[in-house]
Every structure is written in C-alpha cells, then in structure tokens.
Amino acid sequence: MDRITSMKVFVRAAQAGSLSAAARQMGISPAMATKHVNRLEEHLG
C-alpha cells in the first residue's frame, strides 16, 4: 500500500471527522480507508 495515500486518508479523516466520510470523499470503501490507516499505524508504531 502506498504510504502517501495512507497519509492522505488519515488527513482527510481528521478533517472530515470520520473514516467513512473520508472514504466517501476519496471514492474508496470504508474498509479500504481503515486498511490504509491501519498500515500507517503499523509503519509508525
């Protein structure tokens, strides 16, 4: 998974207030948004 995209999902979720809203805005599924954030968390520890 692309870390830049994962960071974009994270920022959009913070701005929108939820992962679901971020997913809608980015045109991805909520499950994919969750995977992006989880991978980012794993990478950052």
N, CA, C and O atoms as a Maestro MAE file, in Angstrom:
{
 s_m_m2io_version
 :::
 2.0.0
}

f_m_ct {
 s_m_title
 :::
 protein
 m_atom[180] {
  # First column is atom index #
  i_m_mmod_type
  r_m_x_coord
  r_m_y_coord
  r_m_z_coord
  i_m_residue_number
  s_m_chain_name
  s_m_pdb_residue_name
  s_m_pdb_atom_name
  i_m_atomic_number
  :::
  1 25 0.835 -1.177 0.000 1 A "MET " " N  " 7
  2 3 0.000 0.000 0.000 1 A "MET " " CA " 6
  3 2 0.882 1.243 0.000 1 A "MET " " C  " 6
  4 15 1.945 1.270 0.619 1 A "MET " " O  " 8
  5 25 0.434 2.233 -0.682 2 A "ASP " " N  " 7
  6 3 1.182 3.474 -0.820 2 A "ASP " " CA " 6
  7 2 1.056 4.310 0.462 2 A "ASP " " C  " 6
  8 15 -0.049 4.645 0.887 2 A "ASP " " O  " 8
  9 25 2.194 4.639 1.066 3 A "ARG " " N  " 7
  10 3 2.167 5.408 2.322 3 A "ARG " " CA " 6
  11 2 1.621 6.812 2.126 3 A "ARG " " C  " 6
  12 15 0.962 7.350 3.016 3 A "ARG " " O  " 8
  13 25 1.883 7.408 0.979 4 A "ILE " " N  " 7
  14 3 1.375 8.760 0.724 4 A "ILE " " CA " 6
  15 2 -0.149 8.738 0.716 4 A "ILE " " C  " 6
  16 15 -0.790 9.607 1.307 4 A "ILE " " O  " 8
  17 25 -0.728 7.746 0.046 5 A "THR " " N  " 7
  18 3 -2.185 7.619 0.030 5 A "THR " " CA " 6
  19 2 -2.709 7.379 1.437 5 A "THR " " C  " 6
  20 15 -3.736 7.936 1.823 5 A "THR " " O  " 8
  21 25 -2.011 6.557 2.199 6 A "SER " " N  " 7
  22 3 -2.426 6.296 3.577 6 A "SER " " CA " 6
  23 2 -2.420 7.585 4.400 6 A "SER " " C  " 6
  24 15 -3.319 7.820 5.208 6 A "SER " " O  " 8
  25 25 -1.406 8.411 4.188 7 A "MET " " N  " 7
  26 3 -1.354 9.697 4.900 7 A "MET " " CA " 6
  27 2 -2.493 10.617 4.453 7 A "MET " " C  " 6
  28 15 -3.073 11.333 5.270 7 A "MET " " O  " 8
  29 25 -2.808 10.596 3.164 8 A "LYS " " N  " 7
  30 3 -3.917 11.410 2.665 8 A "LYS " " CA " 6
  31 2 -5.237 10.969 3.286 8 A "LYS " " C  " 6
  32 15 -6.064 11.802 3.658 8 A "LYS " " O  " 8
  33 25 -5.431 9.662 3.397 9 A "VAL " " N  " 7
  34 3 -6.641 9.137 4.030 9 A "VAL " " CA " 6
  35 2 -6.707 9.597 5.480 9 A "VAL " " C  " 6
  36 15 -7.760 10.028 5.949 9 A "VAL " " O  " 8
  37 25 -5.592 9.507 6.186 10 A "PHE " " N  " 7
  38 3 -5.548 9.922 7.587 10 A "PHE " " CA " 6
  39 2 -5.902 11.399 7.741 10 A "PHE " " C  " 6
  40 15 -6.716 11.762 8.590 10 A "PHE " " O  " 8
  41 25 -5.296 12.241 6.924 11 A "VAL " " N  " 7
  42 3 -5.559 13.681 6.999 11 A "VAL " " CA " 6
  43 2 -7.017 13.972 6.665 11 A "VAL " " C  " 6
  44 15 -7.673 14.756 7.351 11 A "VAL " " O  " 8
  45 25 -7.517 13.342 5.615 12 A "ARG " " N  " 7
  46 3 -8.914 13.567 5.218 12 A "ARG " " CA " 6
  47 2 -9.867 13.118 6.315 12 A "ARG " " C  " 6
  48 15 -10.876 13.777 6.565 12 A "ARG " " O  " 8
  49 25 -9.556 12.001 6.974 13 A "ALA " " N  " 7
  50 3 -10.393 11.523 8.079 13 A "ALA " " CA " 6
  51 2 -10.383 12.510 9.236 13 A "ALA " " C  " 6
  52 15 -11.418 12.760 9.855 13 A "ALA " " O  " 8
  53 25 -9.222 13.067 9.525 14 A "ALA " " N  " 7
  54 3 -9.131 14.060 10.599 14 A "ALA " " CA " 6
  55 2 -9.948 15.298 10.252 14 A "ALA " " C  " 6
  56 15 -10.630 15.858 11.110 14 A "ALA " " O  " 8
  57 25 -9.878 15.720 9.009 15 A "GLN " " N  " 7
  58 3 -10.628 16.902 8.576 15 A "GLN " " CA " 6
  59 2 -12.130 16.635 8.547 15 A "GLN " " C  " 6
  60 15 -12.928 17.477 8.959 15 A "GLN " " O  " 8
  61 25 -12.505 15.454 8.056 16 A "ALA " " N  " 7
  62 3 -13.923 15.124 7.888 16 A "ALA " " CA " 6
  63 2 -14.567 14.642 9.186 16 A "ALA " " C  " 6
  64 15 -15.788 14.698 9.336 16 A "ALA " " O  " 8
  65 25 -13.751 14.173 10.115 17 A "GLY " " N  " 7
  66 3 -14.272 13.711 11.393 17 A "GLY " " CA " 6
  67 2 -14.554 12.225 11.467 17 A "GLY " " C  " 6
  68 15 -14.926 11.718 12.525 17 A "GLY " " O  " 8
  69 25 -14.382 11.507 10.343 18 A "SER " " N  " 7
  70 3 -14.581 10.058 10.375 18 A "SER " " CA " 6
  71 2 -13.925 9.403 9.166 18 A "SER " " C  " 6
  72 15 -13.699 10.034 8.133 18 A "SER " " O  " 8
  73 25 -13.628 8.124 9.331 19 A "LEU " " N  " 7
  74 3 -13.063 7.377 8.215 19 A "LEU " " CA " 6
  75 2 -14.095 7.175 7.112 19 A "LEU " " C  " 6
  76 15 -13.754 7.186 5.930 19 A "LEU " " O  " 8
  77 25 -15.341 6.993 7.492 20 A "SER " " N  " 7
  78 3 -16.398 6.802 6.490 20 A "SER " " CA " 6
  79 2 -16.544 8.029 5.600 20 A "SER " " C  " 6
  80 15 -16.662 7.907 4.380 20 A "SER " " O  " 8
  81 25 -16.536 9.198 6.203 21 A "ALA " " N  " 7
  82 3 -16.650 10.434 5.430 21 A "ALA " " CA " 6
  83 2 -15.430 10.618 4.531 21 A "ALA " " C  " 6
  84 15 -15.558 11.041 3.383 21 A "ALA " " O  " 8
  85 25 -14.259 10.302 5.052 22 A "ALA " " N  " 7
  86 3 -13.039 10.400 4.254 22 A "ALA " " CA " 6
  87 2 -13.105 9.448 3.067 22 A "ALA " " C  " 6
  88 15 -12.732 9.813 1.952 22 A "ALA " " O  " 8
  89 25 -13.573 8.242 3.302 23 A "ALA " " N  " 7
  90 3 -13.691 7.253 2.231 23 A "ALA " " CA " 6
  91 2 -14.634 7.745 1.139 23 A "ALA " " C  " 6
  92 15 -14.322 7.638 -0.047 23 A "ALA " " O  " 8
  93 25 -15.785 8.282 1.535 24 A "ARG " " N  " 7
  94 3 -16.733 8.819 0.546 24 A "ARG " " CA " 6
  95 2 -16.094 9.927 -0.274 24 A "ARG " " C  " 6
  96 15 -16.232 9.956 -1.497 24 A "ARG " " O  " 8
  97 25 -15.405 10.829 0.385 25 A "GLN " " N  " 7
  98 3 -14.782 11.955 -0.307 25 A "GLN " " CA " 6
  99 2 -13.687 11.499 -1.263 25 A "GLN " " C  " 6
  100 15 -13.470 12.120 -2.303 25 A "GLN " " O  " 8
  101 25 -12.999 10.419 -0.914 26 A "MET " " N  " 7
  102 3 -11.889 9.945 -1.736 26 A "MET " " CA " 6
  103 2 -12.305 8.884 -2.750 26 A "MET " " C  " 6
  104 15 -11.495 8.463 -3.576 26 A "MET " " O  " 8
  105 25 -13.553 8.454 -2.692 27 A "GLY " " N  " 7
  106 3 -14.037 7.459 -3.632 27 A "GLY " " CA " 6
  107 2 -13.526 6.052 -3.380 27 A "GLY " " C  " 6
  108 15 -13.350 5.267 -4.312 27 A "GLY " " O  " 8
  109 25 -13.287 5.738 -2.102 28 A "ILE " " N  " 7
  110 3 -12.853 4.389 -1.730 28 A "ILE " " CA " 6
  111 2 -13.826 3.844 -0.693 28 A "ILE " " C  " 6
  112 15 -14.625 4.587 -0.124 28 A "ILE " " O  " 8
  113 25 -13.751 2.548 -0.457 29 A "SER " " N  " 7
  114 3 -14.637 1.947 0.535 29 A "SER " " CA " 6
  115 2 -14.153 2.270 1.948 29 A "SER " " C  " 6
  116 15 -12.963 2.503 2.163 29 A "SER " " O  " 8
  117 25 -15.078 2.282 2.909 30 A "PRO " " N  " 7
  118 3 -14.652 2.488 4.303 30 A "PRO " " CA " 6
  119 2 -13.649 1.426 4.754 30 A "PRO " " C  " 6
  120 15 -12.743 1.719 5.534 30 A "PRO " " O  " 8
  121 25 -13.808 0.205 4.269 31 A "ALA " " N  " 7
  122 3 -12.864 -0.861 4.637 31 A "ALA " " CA " 6
  123 2 -11.460 -0.544 4.132 31 A "ALA " " C  " 6
  124 15 -10.474 -0.774 4.833 31 A "ALA " " O  " 8
  125 25 -11.376 -0.015 2.914 32 A "MET " " N  " 7
  126 3 -10.060 0.340 2.364 32 A "MET " " CA " 6
  127 2 -9.450 1.504 3.142 32 A "MET " " C  " 6
  128 15 -8.245 1.518 3.394 32 A "MET " " O  " 8
  129 25 -10.267 2.469 3.518 33 A "ALA " " N  " 7
  130 3 -9.772 3.593 4.316 33 A "ALA " " CA " 6
  131 2 -9.208 3.081 5.640 33 A "ALA " " C  " 6
  132 15 -8.152 3.528 6.088 33 A "ALA " " O  " 8
  133 25 -9.911 2.154 6.251 34 A "THR " " N  " 7
  134 3 -9.452 1.564 7.509 34 A "THR " " CA " 6
  135 2 -8.129 0.840 7.317 34 A "THR " " C  " 6
  136 15 -7.230 0.956 8.149 34 A "THR " " O  " 8
  137 25 -8.006 0.094 6.224 35 A "LYS " " N  " 7
  138 3 -6.750 -0.612 5.943 35 A "LYS " " CA " 6
  139 2 -5.593 0.366 5.780 35 A "LYS " " C  " 6
  140 15 -4.490 0.118 6.267 35 A "LYS " " O  " 8
  141 25 -5.848 1.476 5.093 36 A "HIS " " N  " 7
  142 3 -4.793 2.472 4.914 36 A "HIS " " CA " 6
  143 2 -4.319 3.014 6.260 36 A "HIS " " C  " 6
  144 15 -3.116 3.118 6.500 36 A "HIS " " O  " 8
  145 25 -5.252 3.355 7.129 37 A "VAL " " N  " 7
  146 3 -4.880 3.913 8.432 37 A "VAL " " CA " 6
  147 2 -4.180 2.851 9.287 37 A "VAL " " C  " 6
  148 15 -3.208 3.150 9.981 37 A "VAL " " O  " 8
  149 25 -4.670 1.633 9.235 38 A "ASN " " N  " 7
  150 3 -4.014 0.550 9.992 38 A "ASN " " CA " 6
  151 2 -2.579 0.333 9.539 38 A "ASN " " C  " 6
  152 15 -1.685 0.168 10.369 38 A "ASN " " O  " 8
  153 25 -2.353 0.330 8.240 39 A "ARG " " N  " 7
  154 3 -0.996 0.156 7.719 39 A "ARG " " CA " 6
  155 2 -0.093 1.302 8.132 39 A "ARG " " C  " 6
  156 15 1.078 1.106 8.455 39 A "ARG " " O  " 8
  157 25 -0.655 2.503 8.117 40 A "LEU " " N  " 7
  158 3 0.121 3.671 8.532 40 A "LEU " " CA " 6
  159 2 0.505 3.555 10.008 40 A "LEU " " C  " 6
  160 15 1.641 3.840 10.387 40 A "LEU " " O  " 8
  161 25 -0.446 3.135 10.826 41 A "GLU " " N  " 7
  162 3 -0.165 2.943 12.260 41 A "GLU " " CA " 6
  163 2 0.903 1.873 12.464 41 A "GLU " " C  " 6
  164 15 1.794 2.038 13.298 41 A "GLU " " O  " 8
  165 25 0.821 0.777 11.709 42 A "GLU " " N  " 7
  166 3 1.820 -0.286 11.822 42 A "GLU " " CA " 6
  167 2 3.208 0.243 11.458 42 A "GLU " " C  " 6
  168 15 4.198 -0.070 12.119 42 A "GLU " " O  " 8
  169 25 3.263 1.044 10.403 43 A "HIS " " N  " 7
  170 3 4.540 1.589 9.954 43 A "HIS " " CA " 6
  171 2 5.147 2.544 10.978 43 A "HIS " " C  " 6
  172 15 6.355 2.540 11.211 43 A "HIS " " O  " 8
  173 25 4.292 3.358 11.581 44 A "LEU " " N  " 7
  174 3 4.780 4.367 12.519 44 A "LEU " " CA " 6
  175 2 4.976 3.827 13.938 44 A "LEU " " C  " 6
  176 15 5.692 4.418 14.746 44 A "LEU " " O  " 8
  177 25 4.340 2.712 14.220 45 A "GLY " " N  " 7
  178 3 4.486 2.123 15.543 45 A "GLY " " CA " 6
  179 2 3.590 2.759 16.498 45 A "GLY " " C  " 6
  180 15 3.576 2.390 17.672 45 A "GLY " " O  " 8
  :::
 }
 m_bond[179] {
  # First column is bond index #
  i_m_from
  i_m_to
  i_m_order
  :::
  1 1 2 1
  2 2 3 1
  3 3 4 2
  4 3 5 1
  5 5 6 1
  6 6 7 1
  7 7 8 2
  8 7 9 1
  9 9 10 1
  10 10 11 1
  11 11 12 2
  12 11 13 1
  13 13 14 1
  14 14 15 1
  15 15 16 2
  16 15 17 1
  17 17 18 1
  18 18 19 1
  19 19 20 2
  20 19 21 1
  21 21 22 1
  22 22 23 1
  23 23 24 2
  24 23 25 1
  25 25 26 1
  26 26 27 1
  27 27 28 2
  28 27 29 1
  29 29 30 1
  30 30 31 1
  31 31 32 2
  32 31 33 1
  33 33 34 1
  34 34 35 1
  35 35 36 2
  36 35 37 1
  37 37 38 1
  38 38 39 1
  39 39 40 2
  40 39 41 1
  41 41 42 1
  42 42 43 1
  43 43 44 2
  44 43 45 1
  45 45 46 1
  46 46 47 1
  47 47 48 2
  48 47 49 1
  49 49 50 1
  50 50 51 1
  51 51 52 2
  52 51 53 1
  53 53 54 1
  54 54 55 1
  55 55 56 2
  56 55 57 1
  57 57 58 1
  58 58 59 1
  59 59 60 2
  60 59 61 1
  61 61 62 1
  62 62 63 1
  63 63 64 2
  64 63 65 1
  65 65 66 1
  66 66 67 1
  67 67 68 2
  68 67 69 1
  69 69 70 1
  70 70 71 1
  71 71 72 2
  72 71 73 1
  73 73 74 1
  74 74 75 1
  75 75 76 2
  76 75 77 1
  77 77 78 1
  78 78 79 1
  79 79 80 2
  80 79 81 1
  81 81 82 1
  82 82 83 1
  83 83 84 2
  84 83 85 1
  85 85 86 1
  86 86 87 1
  87 87 88 2
  88 87 89 1
  89 89 90 1
  90 90 91 1
  91 91 92 2
  92 91 93 1
  93 93 94 1
  94 94 95 1
  95 95 96 2
  96 95 97 1
  97 97 98 1
  98 98 99 1
  99 99 100 2
  100 99 101 1
  101 101 102 1
  102 102 103 1
  103 103 104 2
  104 103 105 1
  105 105 106 1
  106 106 107 1
  107 107 108 2
  108 107 109 1
  109 109 110 1
  110 110 111 1
  111 111 112 2
  112 111 113 1
  113 113 114 1
  114 114 115 1
  115 115 116 2
  116 115 117 1
  117 117 118 1
  118 118 119 1
  119 119 120 2
  120 119 121 1
  121 121 122 1
  122 122 123 1
  123 123 124 2
  124 123 125 1
  125 125 126 1
  126 126 127 1
  127 127 128 2
  128 127 129 1
  129 129 130 1
  130 130 131 1
  131 131 132 2
  132 131 133 1
  133 133 134 1
  134 134 135 1
  135 135 136 2
  136 135 137 1
  137 137 138 1
  138 138 139 1
  139 139 140 2
  140 139 141 1
  141 141 142 1
  142 142 143 1
  143 143 144 2
  144 143 145 1
  145 145 146 1
  146 146 147 1
  147 147 148 2
  148 147 149 1
  149 149 150 1
  150 150 151 1
  151 151 152 2
  152 151 153 1
  153 153 154 1
  154 154 155 1
  155 155 156 2
  156 155 157 1
  157 157 158 1
  158 158 159 1
  159 159 160 2
  160 159 161 1
  161 161 162 1
  162 162 163 1
  163 163 164 2
  164 163 165 1
  165 165 166 1
  166 166 167 1
  167 167 168 2
  168 167 169 1
  169 169 170 1
  170 170 171 1
  171 171 172 2
  172 171 173 1
  173 173 174 1
  174 174 175 1
  175 175 176 2
  176 175 177 1
  177 177 178 1
  178 178 179 1
  179 179 180 2
  :::
 }
}
